[in-house]
Amino acid sequence: MARNRSQPEVITANQKNQPVDWEALLAGFAGGKTDVEYGANRNIFCQGQPADSVFYIRQGKVKLAVTSDQGKEAIVAILGDGDFFGEGCLAGQQLRIATATTMADCNLVRIAKPLIARMLHEQSNLSELFLTHLLSRNIRYEEDLVDQLFNSSEKRLARILLLLAHFGKEGRSESVLPRINQENLAQMVGTTRSRVSHFMNKFRKLGLVEYDGPMGGLTVHSGLLSVILHD
């Protein structure tokens, strides 16, 4: 029997647990979507600029950072493949509250605010998936805040490295970033670069992380989890 076209498609619990094929969903966007590429260390948008679009990361890593009136920078998040950013414009944000900077070569999709707002309004399934994605990321931000308030800087660094390596998602170890910047790690942990250097040397001697050749790529091993679990 043909399905009634007036009824919305039902997403089952099993479907919700499956990875979302955002590429296929974004293929349905037209008349306001642009593929863009950036080299490493390029600003995608800056704090204070008009908030007029949402970005999807096809490939690469993007740093979101906020700068105070006194010039002090704090890293809010580091995002990777399959993440969205800039979605504040959908909630009435007129100006960007953070600067988005590439940490590696990036392949992005820029979606104009009017287009994604219309798509989310017209397609309830897409809206639900997008909301679930954002809620999952907000939970991560809350966990980051709790981590910042109650854990030592060593545990915070270990957790950040595991998150950057997508621990638990793909395999037992993964390269985090080529030529990872310890200054950036220090800003995320909320400590000094010298402390980060001290802990990174400790992790390396214990075999929990390793640097990959002259390019300085970093591989994180699952054993680093023991630093977080140890009281």
Summary of the structure (lengths in Angstrom):
residues: 231
radius of gyration: 19.5
end to end distance: 59.6
largest distance: 67.3
contacts: 611
relative contact order: 0.13
helix: 40%
strand: 24%
